[in-house]
Amino acid sequence: MLLWQAARLFLLDGIGLMNATVVRLCLRQKPGKRRKRLLLLAAIYITIAAAIHQLNPLHPKNALAAEQILAEMTVSVVHPERVRAVTLERPGYTTAYTEAPIYAQTSGYLKKWYFDIGGKVKANDILGEIDTPEVDQELAQAKAQLQVAQSAAQLALVTYQRDQTLFEQKVLDAQTRDTAADTYHEDQATVAADQANIDRLNALEAFKLLRAPFDGIVTARNVDVGAYVANGSGNQLFAVARISPLRIYVQVPQTYLPLIKTGMEADFTQPEFPGRTFPAHVTNTAGMVDPTSRSLLTELQIPNESGELLPGAYVQVTFKFVGDAPFLAIPENALIFQREGAAVGVVNAQGRVEIRKITIHKDFGDKLEISQGLSPSDQVIVNPSDSLSDGMRVKVVEPGSAQRTDLSSSQ
């Protein structure tokens, strides 16, 4: 269109210049010759107008020719393929199935410890023993006080029974009998309070022995013989961890959320065991995506009956997903590099080109995994030309096909 307009202006300027020249010449000639020259000028006008009309791109013949020229561009296309067997490798870390810190529940001095770090313990094994002289003294005093209270309660019972008999014989008045009954009940309450105090001290005596709450290993010992430990100080004396089974935590990217299922199998490796692969299974997930990393915290477990795997270690977890993955694969030579990012050319149903932005998940060199931007039904152009532009009409041919299909005829 621009070319036609430029040619039109050029021709019109030429006509104007020629018109001025011919008019000047006609004025200098005789009337007979002047008429001939005017007829010649009219013929030139008609010829040039016809040429301009033929050059008009809106002319049906010219428009058809332009369409035929554009349709001569042929491109090869492929359909994106779904990634079938997909795997995901993510870093993770191991942690104990259960871990419990051991604190002092009574005050005293550490008399002895029986297990150091790394020691394997069973449930109720004694980790250490605390010497509690103050608690021992309080317990002895409480026992003596209980005996006094019991004696007083016994005397109050005899007095109450005697006064009750004398009251029935009308020897004592009711007030004296009621006072004896009240004294007896008070002494009974004193006995109960003293007994409760003894039970409390007995419990503190039981806390002299620091015991393992479950089977596991001692992962920390923060106290030594002779050190003073105080009840409620918050100082951790020992730490015990259960490492069978063992937990593994890994962050799974948001893209793989539809593929993560409870109970699915996974493998992991640890640098300390080269050439070995350990099987594990997914037990549960966090149930929400971390808004910072856009990933799902996933927990796996392994029996670890031998105890060779330790908590806190770095591991590489490999998930093997079953079924179609949420990714599409295209050849690497379909990629178009733009300032805005990676893109591909797609031929739509009308036979026109769409430059579409894509998100590359993985680059395998000769193949790209695409997570966003394409569908399996798209016709992706391979080896796109530098002149490829959005909206261009093209003729497509699929690789390996001997017959070309002109999609432009469908319009």
C-alpha positions as CSV (number, residue, x, y, z in Angstrom):
1,M,0.0,0.0,0.0
2,L,2.8,2.4,0.9
3,L,4.6,1.5,-2.4
4,W,1.5,2.2,-4.4
5,Q,1.0,5.6,-2.7
6,A,4.6,6.6,-3.4
7,A,4.3,5.6,-7.1
8,R,1.0,7.5,-7.3
9,L,2.5,10.7,-5.9
10,F,5.5,10.3,-8.2
11,L,3.3,10.0,-11.3
12,L,1.1,12.9,-10.2
13,D,4.1,15.1,-9.7
14,G,5.4,14.1,-13.1
15,I,2.0,14.8,-14.7
16,G,1.9,18.3,-13.1
17,L,5.4,19.1,-14.4
18,M,4.6,17.8,-17.8
19,N,1.3,19.7,-17.9
20,A,2.9,23.0,-17.1
21,T,5.5,22.5,-19.9
22,V,3.0,21.5,-22.5
23,V,0.7,24.4,-21.7
24,R,3.6,26.8,-22.2
25,L,4.5,25.2,-25.5
26,C,0.8,25.3,-26.7
27,L,0.6,29.0,-26.0
28,R,3.6,29.6,-28.3
29,Q,2.2,27.6,-31.2
30,K,-0.4,28.4,-33.8
31,P,-4.1,27.5,-33.2
32,G,-4.0,24.4,-35.4
33,K,-0.9,22.9,-33.8
34,R,-2.2,24.0,-30.4
35,R,-5.3,21.7,-30.8
36,K,-3.1,18.7,-31.7
37,R,-1.0,19.2,-28.7
38,L,-4.0,19.4,-26.4
39,L,-5.3,16.2,-27.8
40,L,-1.9,14.6,-27.2
41,L,-2.0,15.8,-23.6
42,A,-5.5,14.3,-23.0
43,A,-4.3,10.9,-24.3
44,I,-1.3,11.0,-21.9
45,Y,-3.7,11.8,-19.0
46,I,-5.9,8.8,-19.8
47,T,-2.8,6.4,-20.2
48,I,-1.3,7.5,-16.8
49,A,-4.7,7.2,-15.0
50,A,-5.1,3.7,-16.2
51,A,-1.6,2.8,-15.0
52,I,-2.3,4.2,-11.6
53,H,-5.6,2.2,-11.4
54,Q,-3.8,-1.0,-12.3
55,L,-1.2,-0.4,-9.6
56,N,-3.8,0.0,-6.9
57,P,-3.5,-2.9,-4.4
58,L,-7.2,-2.7,-3.7
59,H,-7.8,-3.8,-7.2
60,P,-9.2,-7.5,-7.1
61,K,-6.5,-8.8,-9.4
62,N,-3.7,-7.1,-7.4
63,A,-5.1,-8.2,-4.0
64,L,-5.3,-11.8,-5.2
65,A,-1.7,-11.7,-6.4
66,A,-0.5,-10.3,-3.1
67,E,-2.3,-13.1,-1.2
68,Q,-0.7,-15.7,-3.5
69,I,2.8,-14.2,-2.9
70,L,2.3,-14.3,0.9
71,A,0.9,-17.8,0.8
72,E,4.2,-19.0,-0.8
73,M,5.9,-18.9,2.7
74,T,6.0,-22.6,3.9
75,V,6.7,-23.6,7.4
76,S,7.2,-27.0,9.2
77,V,5.2,-27.6,12.3
78,V,5.1,-30.2,15.1
79,H,2.6,-30.8,17.9
80,P,3.8,-30.6,21.5
81,E,4.1,-34.0,23.2
82,R,3.1,-34.8,26.7
83,V,6.0,-35.9,29.0
84,R,5.2,-39.4,30.0
85,A,7.7,-40.7,32.5
86,V,8.7,-37.7,34.5
87,T,11.1,-37.6,37.4
88,L,11.9,-34.9,39.9
89,E,15.1,-34.6,41.9
90,R,15.0,-32.3,44.9
91,P,17.4,-31.8,47.9
92,G,16.1,-32.7,51.3
93,Y,17.2,-33.5,54.8
94,T,16.6,-36.3,57.3
95,T,15.2,-35.8,60.8
96,A,14.4,-38.0,63.8
97,Y,11.0,-39.6,63.9
98,T,10.7,-38.3,67.5
99,E,13.1,-36.2,69.5
100,A,12.8,-35.4,73.2
101,P,14.9,-33.2,75.5
102,I,15.3,-34.4,79.0
103,Y,15.0,-31.8,81.8
104,A,15.4,-32.0,85.6
105,Q,12.2,-32.3,87.6
106,T,13.9,-32.1,90.9
107,S,16.8,-30.1,92.3
108,G,20.2,-31.5,93.3
109,Y,23.6,-32.6,92.0
110,L,24.3,-35.0,89.2
111,K,25.5,-38.2,90.9
112,K,26.2,-40.3,87.8
113,W,25.4,-40.5,84.1
114,Y,25.2,-43.9,82.2
115,F,25.0,-43.0,78.5
116,D,27.0,-40.6,76.5
117,I,26.2,-39.1,73.0
118,G,25.6,-41.8,70.4
119,G,24.5,-44.4,73.0
120,K,21.7,-46.6,72.1
121,V,19.0,-46.8,74.8
122,K,15.7,-48.6,75.4
123,A,12.6,-47.1,76.8
124,N,13.0,-46.5,80.6
125,D,16.7,-46.9,80.6
126,I,18.4,-44.7,83.2
127,L,20.4,-41.9,81.6
128,G,21.6,-40.3,84.8
129,E,21.0,-40.0,88.6
130,I,20.6,-36.9,90.6
131,D,21.6,-36.7,94.3
132,T,18.9,-34.7,96.1
133,P,19.8,-34.2,99.8
134,E,17.3,-31.5,100.4
135,V,14.5,-33.5,98.9
136,D,15.6,-36.5,101.0
137,Q,15.5,-34.4,104.2
138,E,12.1,-33.0,103.3
139,L,10.7,-36.4,102.7
140,A,12.0,-37.7,106.1
141,Q,10.5,-34.7,107.8
142,A,7.2,-35.2,106.0
143,K,7.0,-38.8,107.0
144,A,7.6,-37.9,110.7
145,Q,4.9,-35.2,110.5
146,L,2.5,-37.7,109.0
147,Q,3.0,-40.0,111.9
148,V,2.3,-37.1,114.3
149,A,-0.9,-36.3,112.4
150,Q,-2.0,-39.9,112.4
151,S,-1.5,-40.2,116.2
152,A,-3.5,-37.0,116.7
153,A,-6.2,-38.3,114.5
154,Q,-6.4,-41.6,116.4
155,L,-6.7,-39.8,119.7
156,A,-9.4,-37.5,118.3
157,L,-11.3,-40.6,117.1
158,V,-11.2,-42.2,120.6
159,T,-12.3,-39.0,122.2
160,Y,-15.1,-38.5,119.8
161,Q,-16.4,-42.1,120.3
162,R,-16.3,-41.7,124.1
163,D,-18.1,-38.4,124.0
164,Q,-20.7,-39.8,121.8
165,T,-21.4,-42.6,124.3
166,L,-21.6,-40.2,127.2
167,F,-23.9,-38.0,125.2
168,E,-26.2,-40.9,124.5
169,Q,-26.2,-41.6,128.3
170,K,-27.1,-37.9,128.9
171,V,-23.9,-37.4,130.8
172,L,-22.4,-34.8,128.3
173,D,-24.0,-32.0,126.6
174,A,-24.3,-31.8,122.8
175,Q,-21.7,-29.0,122.5
176,T,-18.9,-31.1,124.0
177,R,-19.8,-34.0,121.7
178,D,-19.8,-31.7,118.6
179,T,-16.4,-30.2,119.5
180,A,-14.9,-33.7,119.7
181,A,-16.3,-34.6,116.3
182,D,-14.9,-31.4,114.8
183,T,-11.5,-32.1,116.2
184,Y,-11.5,-35.6,114.8
185,H,-12.4,-34.4,111.3
186,E,-9.7,-31.7,111.3
187,D,-7.1,-34.3,112.3
188,Q,-8.3,-36.5,109.5
189,A,-7.8,-33.6,107.0
190,T,-4.3,-33.0,108.4
191,V,-3.4,-36.6,107.8
192,A,-4.6,-36.4,104.2
193,A,-2.5,-33.2,103.6
194,D,0.6,-34.8,105.0
195,Q,0.1,-37.8,102.9
196,A,-0.2,-35.7,99.8
197,N,3.0,-33.9,100.7
198,I,4.8,-37.2,101.0
199,D,3.4,-38.3,97.6
200,R,4.8,-35.2,96.1
201,L,8.2,-35.7,97.6
202,N,8.2,-39.4,96.5
203,A,7.5,-38.2,93.0
204,L,10.5,-35.8,93.2
205,E,12.5,-38.7,94.5
206,A,11.5,-40.7,91.5
207,F,12.7,-37.9,89.3
208,K,16.2,-38.4,90.7
209,L,16.5,-41.0,88.0
210,L,16.6,-39.6,84.4
211,R,15.0,-42.1,82.1
212,A,14.8,-42.5,78.3
213,P,11.2,-42.0,77.1
214,F,11.5,-44.3,74.1
215,D,14.0,-46.5,72.2
216,G,16.6,-44.4,70.4
217,I,20.0,-42.8,70.7
218,V,21.4,-40.1,72.9
219,T,22.1,-37.1,70.8
220,A,23.2,-34.7,73.5
221,R,24.6,-34.8,77.1
222,N,24.9,-31.3,78.5
223,V,25.7,-32.1,82.1
224,D,28.5,-33.8,84.0
225,V,29.0,-35.4,87.4
226,G,28.8,-32.9,90.3
227,A,26.9,-30.2,88.3
228,Y,24.0,-28.6,90.1
229,V,20.7,-29.0,88.4
230,A,17.6,-27.0,89.4
231,N,14.0,-28.0,88.9
232,G,12.4,-25.7,86.3
233,S,15.6,-24.0,85.2
234,G,15.0,-24.9,81.5
235,N,18.5,-26.4,81.1
236,Q,18.5,-29.4,78.8
237,L,20.4,-32.3,80.4
238,F,20.1,-35.0,77.7
239,A,18.4,-35.4,74.3
240,V,17.1,-38.7,73.0
241,A,16.1,-39.2,69.3
242,R,14.2,-42.1,67.8
243,I,15.7,-42.8,64.3
244,S,13.7,-45.8,63.3
245,P,11.7,-45.0,61.3
246,L,13.4,-41.9,59.9
247,R,11.7,-38.8,58.4
248,I,12.8,-37.1,55.3
249,Y,11.6,-33.6,54.4
250,V,11.7,-32.1,50.9
251,Q,10.2,-29.0,49.2
252,V,8.3,-29.9,46.1
253,P,7.7,-27.1,43.5
254,Q,4.1,-26.0,43.0
255,T,4.1,-27.3,39.4
256,Y,4.2,-30.9,40.7
257,L,1.4,-30.6,43.2
258,P,-1.1,-32.7,41.2
259,L,1.4,-35.6,41.1
260,I,2.2,-35.8,44.8
261,K,0.2,-38.6,46.4
262,T,0.3,-40.1,49.9
263,G,1.9,-43.5,49.8
264,M,3.8,-43.0,46.6
265,E,7.3,-44.4,46.4
266,A,10.5,-42.3,46.1
267,D,14.2,-43.0,46.2
268,F,17.0,-40.9,47.8
269,T,20.7,-41.0,47.9
270,Q,23.2,-39.7,50.5
271,P,26.8,-38.6,49.7
272,E,28.2,-40.7,52.5
273,F,26.9,-43.9,50.7
274,P,28.1,-43.6,47.1
275,G,26.3,-46.0,44.7
276,R,23.5,-46.8,47.1
277,T,19.8,-45.9,46.8
278,F,17.4,-46.0,49.7
279,P,13.6,-46.5,49.2
280,A,11.1,-44.3,51.0
281,H,7.4,-43.4,50.7
282,V,5.4,-40.3,51.1
283,T,3.5,-40.2,54.4
284,N,1.9,-36.7,54.3
285,T,2.3,-33.1,53.2
286,A,2.0,-29.7,54.8
287,G,-1.3,-29.1,53.0
288,M,-0.4,-25.6,51.9
289,V,2.1,-23.9,49.5
290,D,4.8,-21.8,51.0
291,P,4.1,-18.3,49.6
292,T,7.9,-17.5,49.7
293,S,9.3,-20.5,47.8
294,R,6.0,-21.6,46.1
295,S,6.7,-25.1,47.1
296,L,5.0,-27.8,49.2
297,L,6.7,-29.3,52.2
298,T,6.5,-33.1,51.8
299,E,7.4,-35.8,54.4
300,L,8.7,-39.2,53.5
301,Q,9.7,-42.1,55.8
302,I,12.1,-45.0,55.7
303,P,12.2,-47.8,58.3
304,N,16.0,-47.4,58.9
305,E,16.0,-50.6,61.0
306,S,19.8,-50.8,60.8
307,G,20.2,-47.3,62.2
308,E,22.9,-46.5,59.6
309,L,21.1,-43.3,58.4
310,L,21.3,-40.5,60.9
311,P,19.0,-37.5,61.3
312,G,20.1,-34.1,60.1
313,A,21.8,-35.4,56.9
314,Y,21.6,-33.9,53.4
315,V,19.9,-36.2,50.9
316,Q,18.9,-36.0,47.2
317,V,15.3,-37.3,46.7
318,T,14.1,-38.6,43.4
319,F,10.3,-38.8,42.7
320,K,9.1,-41.1,39.9
321,F,5.6,-39.9,38.9
322,V,3.1,-42.3,37.3
323,G,1.0,-41.0,34.4
324,D,1.2,-37.9,32.3
325,A,3.2,-35.0,33.6
326,P,1.9,-31.4,33.4
327,F,4.6,-30.5,30.9
328,L,4.9,-30.5,27.1
329,A,8.0,-31.3,25.0
330,I,9.0,-29.4,21.9
331,P,12.2,-29.5,19.8
332,E,14.8,-27.0,20.7
333,N,14.9,-25.5,17.2
334,A,11.3,-24.2,17.6
335,L,12.5,-21.5,20.1
336,I,12.3,-17.8,19.2
337,F,14.4,-15.4,21.3
338,Q,12.8,-12.1,21.9
339,R,13.5,-9.2,24.2
340,E,10.5,-10.1,26.2
341,G,11.7,-13.7,26.7
342,A,11.4,-17.1,25.1
343,A,8.6,-17.6,22.6
344,V,7.5,-19.9,19.7
345,G,5.5,-19.4,16.5
346,V,2.1,-21.2,16.5
347,V,-0.1,-21.6,13.4
348,N,-3.8,-21.1,14.3
349,A,-6.9,-22.5,12.7
350,Q,-7.0,-19.7,10.2
351,G,-3.5,-20.4,8.9
352,R,-2.0,-17.3,10.6
353,V,1.0,-17.0,12.8
354,E,0.8,-16.3,16.6
355,I,4.0,-15.4,18.4
356,R,3.3,-17.0,21.8
357,K,5.4,-16.6,25.0
358,I,6.3,-19.8,26.8
359,T,7.8,-20.8,30.2
360,I,10.7,-23.3,29.9
361,H,10.7,-25.8,32.8
362,K,13.8,-27.8,31.7
363,D,16.3,-27.6,28.8
364,F,17.7,-30.9,27.7
365,G,19.7,-29.5,24.8
366,D,17.7,-30.9,21.8
367,K,14.4,-30.8,23.6
368,L,12.6,-28.4,25.9
369,E,10.0,-29.1,28.6
370,I,7.4,-26.3,28.6
371,S,5.2,-25.6,31.7
372,Q,3.1,-22.8,30.4
373,G,2.0,-21.3,27.0
374,L,1.2,-24.3,24.9
375,S,-1.3,-27.1,24.5
376,P,-1.0,-30.5,22.8
377,S,-3.2,-29.4,19.9
378,D,-1.0,-26.4,18.9
379,Q,1.0,-26.4,15.7
380,V,4.4,-25.1,16.6
381,I,6.7,-23.9,13.9
382,V,10.2,-25.4,13.7
383,N,13.2,-23.6,12.4
384,P,11.3,-20.3,12.3
385,S,12.5,-17.6,9.8
386,D,13.7,-14.3,11.0
387,S,11.0,-12.6,9.0
388,L,8.2,-14.5,10.9
389,S,5.8,-12.0,12.4
390,D,2.5,-12.1,14.2
391,G,-0.5,-12.4,12.0
392,M,1.4,-13.6,8.9
393,R,-0.4,-16.1,6.7
394,V,1.6,-19.3,6.0
395,K,1.4,-22.7,4.4
396,V,2.2,-25.5,6.8
397,V,3.7,-29.0,6.3
398,E,4.3,-31.5,9.1
399,P,7.7,-33.2,9.2
400,G,7.6,-36.5,7.4
401,S,4.6,-35.6,5.4
402,A,4.8,-35.7,1.6
403,Q,1.7,-33.7,1.0
404,R,1.5,-30.1,2.1
405,T,-1.8,-28.7,3.4
406,D,-2.7,-25.1,2.7
407,L,-4.5,-23.9,5.8
408,S,-5.0,-20.5,4.2
409,S,-7.7,-22.1,2.0
410,S,-9.8,-22.7,5.1
411,Q,-10.5,-19.1,5.5
